[in-house]
Amino acid sequence: MIYALRERLRPCGAERTKYPEVKATFEDILKKDGKLVYKTRGVSMKPMLIQDRDLVIVEVPKGRLKPYDIALYKRREQYVLHRVISVKEDHYLIRGDNTYSVEKVPFDHVIGVLTAFVHNGREIRVTDRTFRVYSYLWNGMYPLRHMLVKGKRVSRRMIRNLVNHE
């Protein structure tokens, strides 16, 4: 899930004319409140998180993340929420649930870790057994999902070529 670098925030219930908009970074909010709650943007964490519908609850990490944790990190001028696949000596290997490329993310680029999310109106904690099983299975099926997506692309290309040559 990718989120723009600066979010425009207003005090809850405030009218635009009464209060000027305050620009705060996710780091500012995490430092001040210890917790960040926002609606997701992007499709890289589908089917777990749906854009503009699901809320995520992110907190400051307490130590090094583990595989299957979901990290909030900064990539250039964007915030990204993706799953940790592997922990190396000085970086994480991270991938979105709905993507097929892996990113090498230095430890110091991670600013938060997902602790819960609201999906279909229901809060799901990352410590819930159901979530842990989902994470394990979804990532375990990655090679199969990747192969199916590649096969679908190749078959579409072959059909398109056949139709165009007739």
N, C-alpha and C positions, 0 to 999 in steps of 0.2 A: 504494500500500500504506500503510495507516494503522497506526500502532503507538501504544499508550498512552504517556503522558508518562513515567511512571516504571516501570522494569522491576525486578522483584525478582531479585536475583542472589545466588547462593551460591557459595562456592569449589567447584570441580569435585570431585565425589565426596563432598562434605561432607554429613553427616546434619543434618537440620533441628534436632535437639535439641542438637547440639554447638555450632553456630555460629548466631548471630542473622543474619537476612537483612539484607543491605546494600542500601540504596536508592541507585542511581546513575542519572544521566541519560545519555543518549547522548552529550551534550557532554562529560561527565566522562570517559567511556570513551575517546572520540576524543582528548581532550586528553592523557590518561595513556598510552594505548597507540598512538595514531595510526591505529588500525584498529578497526572494529566488525563483529562477525559475529553475525547473528541470523536466526531463521526469520521468514518474511514473514507478515503478517496482512492480510486484506482481499482484494478481488478487482479492484481498480482497475488492476493491472498484468498481468492475464491476457491472453493465454495465456503470456506470457513467464515470469511468476512465479506459482506456485500456493501458496495459503495453507496454512500449517502443514506444508508439505513442503519447499519450496525454502529454501536458505540464501542470504543476501546478504552480500557483503563490501564494506563502505563505508570509505573513507578520507577524511582531511581534504583538501579541494580545494586544488590548487596553482594558484591564480589563478582567473580567470574561467572559468565553464563554457561549453561550446559547444552548439549545437543537437544533439540526440539524446543528450547526456549525461543520466544519470539522477541527479537531485538528491535528497538527504535534507534536508528542511527542516521547520521547525516551523510548524504552523498552530494558533494558539491553544494548546491544551493537548495537541496530538497531533503525532506525527511522521508525515511523509508522504514516500513515495518515489515520485516521478513523473518523467516525461521532459521535458527542456527542449525546447520547440518553437522558441523565438526568444529572442534576447538583445537587450534594449533598452538605453537609456542608463543607467538606474538600477535595472532589474529584469529578471527573466526572465518569459517566458510559459511556463507549465508545464501539462501535461495527462497524466493516467494513460492507459496504452495501452487500457484498457477503459472509458474515460469520454469524455464528449462536451462537457465544459465546460473552459474554459481559465482558469487562475488567474494573477494578476499577483503575483509573489513578489519582494520586495526582495532584493538581493544579500546583505544581512546576515542574512537568515532561513535561508539555506542553510548547513548545518553539515557536510555530507559529500557525497561523490559515489561512486556505485557503481563499483567497479573489477572485480568478478567476482561470479558467483553459481553455486550448485550446483543444477542442474536434472536430475532423473532420475538422480542420483548422479554426474553429470559436471560438472566445473568448467569454466565458460565465462568467459573474460576479455573485458572490453568492448573490448579491442583486437583480438580475433579477427576475421578478415575475415567469417566467417559471421555474427557478431553485428552487425557494421556494416551488412552487406547487409540483414539482417532489420530493423534499425532504420529504414533508409532506405525499404524497401518498405512496412513496416507503417504508417509515418507518411505515406508517399505515397498509400496507399490510404484514408487517413482520410475524405476526402469521400465516397467510395463506401460505406465502412462506415457512416458516419453516415446517408447516404441510405437504405441498406437497413434499418437499425434503425428509422428513422422510418417507412418504408413498412410494416414489420412491425407497428408499433404502430397505425398508421392502419387497416390491414386487420383487425386484431383488434377494434378499436373498431367498425368497420363491421359485422362479422359479429355481434358482441354486440348491436348496435342492431337488426339485422334479426331475430335470434332473439327478442329481447325484445318486438318489435312484432307478432309473429305470434300 
